[in-house]
Amino acid sequence: MKKDYYEILGVAKTAGDKEIKAAYRRLARKYHPDVNKNDKQAEARFKEVAEAFAVLSDKDKRTRYDRGGHEAFGPGFDPFAGVDFGQFDAGFGDLSSIFELFGFGGGARRGGRPRARRGADLRLETRVPFLTAVRGDMVELAIPRQGRPTALKVRIPAGIEDGDTLRLAGKGEAGGDAYLTIRVDNHPRFRREGRDLICDVAVGVARAVLGGQVEVETLNGKATVTLPAGTRSGQKLRLRGRGVPASPGKTAGDLFAVVQIQPPKVLDARSRELMEEFDRLNPST
């Protein structure tokens, strides 16, 4: 038994055209053959999504389906008959991979116009500095197309993480896409956990015991924070909003300064005397 078209797209039977198209585009991006190479399960899921959209986006076909379900269509029914394939674009540009998936080949037509067969996709990798990944910036890289490097400027979005992949539409071979995997260099002071930043702050023994003000390195210079009395090594001081900066749809992360208590390497006679007295008065400390 075929699955219900509305269930496939995850919409109600009362859904409007915009809602149906939005559901198709969301699922098509997820299961698209260009981002799920050699994945038969994703390919089958994409075919289901495309077929459901082909029927529910057509007024007459949808009316027939609403009245009689799958039984409303006779043997040999082609859900894609008379469809303008331009509406199947899910933001991936060229539609050749969709044509080939459904057996239309390179001569498939969109709106009556022949489409040229797209070239091969490229898989690339580049390293970027830690702060470039955090703040975002333009980088220049060479894309080897047909054996010849081509200089290209690429915008690295703020907050990108190590291992994330950017899709560069049409930057592959002859209209194919390029997929750029980002590798982020380490930073001498900062580490990253999602949108939060981590750094170490050195604190002397007396300051840890008594508390007070300490300076913490941030992305925008030093900040002063209050250290509670009795702070232990490894304790975290939180600076809200001082991590990875906010970007569209994402809030700013926090900065966590990890306290590292550092005893003095050398003590003069008076300091040693005071520490020995402290040890006598606080044997369990």
N, C-alpha and C positions, 0 to 999 in steps of 0.2 A: 504494500500500500504506500502510495506517495504521501509525503508529509504535507501538512497544511501550509499553503504559501504564506499566510499571515504569521504562523508560528516560526517559519524559517527566517522571516525578517524581524521577528520579535515585535510586531505592531498589532494593535487592535483592529478589528474589522471596520471600525469607524474612522480609521486613520486617513488623513488627507494626503494629497499628492506630495506635499513638501515633506511630511513625516515619512512617507514611504521612500522617497528618494534619499533622505538623510540616513535612514536605516540601511538602505542598500550601500551607500557610499562608505558608511562606517564598517560594515561587514566585508565589503569588497576590498577595502584597504587591508583588512586583517588577513584575508585568505587569498589575495591576489597572487597569480602565478609568478609575477616578477619578484616577489619577496618570499616566496615559498618554493624555492627550486627543488624539483624532484620529490615534492611532498604530495603523495597521492591523496591522502586524507584531506589536505587543504584544497587540492584541486577539485575533489568531489564536493566539498562544502561550497566552494566558489560557484560551481555549476548550479547547485541548488539555489543559491542566493540570486544568481543572474536570471535563472528561469522564473523564480518567484517575482522578481522585479519586472521582467519582460511582460508578464501577465497582469500584474496589479497596477503597472504604470500605464496600461492601455485601457481606456474607458470601456470599450466594447468587450474585450476579453475579461476584464474584471467583473463586469455585469453578469456575463455568462457564468463565471466561476462562482460568484456569490449566490447565484440561483441553483446551480447544480453541482458545484465542486468539480473534482477532476473528471467526473462522469459527463460533464457538460461538453467535453471535447472528444471528438471521435478518434478512431485509430489513425496513427500517422500525424497527429496534431503537432505542429511546429510552433512552439511558443514565441520563436524569434521572427516569424514571418511578418514582413512589413514593418519591422522595427528599425528606427534610426539608431544605429550603433553609437552615434555621438553621445547619447544620453548615458551610455555605460561607462563613460570616462569617470574614474574614481580619483582623479588627481594624479595619475601616473603618465599623462601625456599620450603617447602613442598607444593605439589599440590593437596592434598586430598580434600580441600574445593572446588576447581574447579571441580574435578571429581564428587563430590556429587551434586554440583550445576546443572550440566548437566545430572544428572541421571546415571552416570557411577558407582557410589558406590565405596566401598573400594577395589574392585578387578580390578579397571581400570589399564591400563598398559601404561607405558611410554617406548617407544623404545623396547617393547616386554618384559619388566621386571615388575613384580607385585610391587605395592607400598603398604607399610604398612599404616594402618589407623593412622593418627596423633592423639596425645592426646589433651587435653583441653588447651586453652589459659589461661593465668593468668593475672589478673589486680592488679597492685601493686602501692604503693605510698611511696615516701620517701622525707624527708626534707634535704636540703643542705644549708650550710652557704651562705650568700650573695656573698662573694668574690669567693667562689667556682663556683657559677653560672656565675659570670662575667668573671673569668679568665679560667675556665675549670680545671678539675682535675679528678683523679681516686677516686672513693668511693667504699667501701665494704658494701654489704648488704646481708641479708639472704632471699632466695627465698623458700617459703614453697611448696615443691613438695611432693605429696603423704604423707602429714602430717609431713615431716621431713625437717627442715631448711637446706639449702645448701648455703654455703658462696660463693659469686660471686663478682668479681671486675668489676665495670662498669665505663666507661669513660663518664664523664659529659662534653659535648661540651661547649667551651667558648661561652658566650652570651646567654645561654639557659634562657628562661623566666618562671616565675611562671605559672604553669598549662600546660606547654609543656609535651608531652609524648614521651618517647623513646621506640622503638620496639627492644626487645632483641630476635633475631631469635633463635628458637630452645630451649629456656630456660624455656618453660612451661612444661606441663605434657607430657612425652613420645613424644618429638619432636614438641609439640605445642610451641607457642611463648609467651613471657611475655611482657606486656605493662606497662611501668614504668612512672607514672605521677610524675613530679617534683614539689615540693613545696619549695619556697625560703624563708629563714629566713630574717627578717628585719636587717638593719645595723644601728648602733648608729649615724652615720654621713651622710651616703649617701642614697638617694632614686633613683629610676630608672624610666625612661620613654622611653621605647623601648631600643635603644642603647645609649641614653644619661643618664648621671648621674646628680643628683641635690644634692647640699649641701648648708647649710647656712653659712654665714660669718658675724661675729659680727664686727660692725664698730661704733666708737665713734662719737658723734655729731660733734665735731670740724673737724675730718677727713672727714666726709661726706660733710660738708660745704666747706672745703678748698681743698679736694682731696688729693691724695698722694698714697703711696704704701701700699698694704695690703697683708697678707699671706693667701693662700687658701689651704686647705687640698685636696690632690689628691690621687689616688690609689698608687702612687709611691712617697709619701712624700709631702712636702709643696712646693708650687709654689708662686712666687710673681707677682701680677698683679697691674696695675695702676687704681686707683679709680678716675673717673672724679669729678671735683668740682661740688657741688650741687647735689650729688647723693641722691636719695630718697630711703626710706625703701621699699623693695620688688623688686628693680631694679636688673637685672641679669647681671653678668659678665661672658662672654663666654671664655672658654679655649678649643680651637679646638683640637680634637683628643685625649682628656684626659678622655673620657668616657669609654664605653665598648671597649676593645681592638679589633683590626681588626682580622677577622678570614676568612678562605677560602670563597670567594664569598661575603664577607660583609666588609664594611669599618668601621673604628673606629668611635665611637660616640664622642660627646662633653661633657664637664663638665660645668654645669651652677652653678655659685656661687650666691646665692640669698642674697642680702644685708639686714641685720637686724640691724637697727640703735639702739644702746643701750645707753641711757642717763646715766650719773653717778648716783648711788643710794644715794651718800652722797656728798655734796658740802661744801668746806671750805668757810669762809667769803669772801675772795678775789674772788674766782670763782663765788660765787653767785652774787657779785657786778658786775662782768664782764658780766654775763648772763643777769642780769637786765638791764644793759646798752645796751647790744645787742638787747634785747626785745624792749627797747624804740626807738632804731634807726631803727629797722625792725619790725614794728607792725604787718605786714601781713605775716610774716614768721613763 
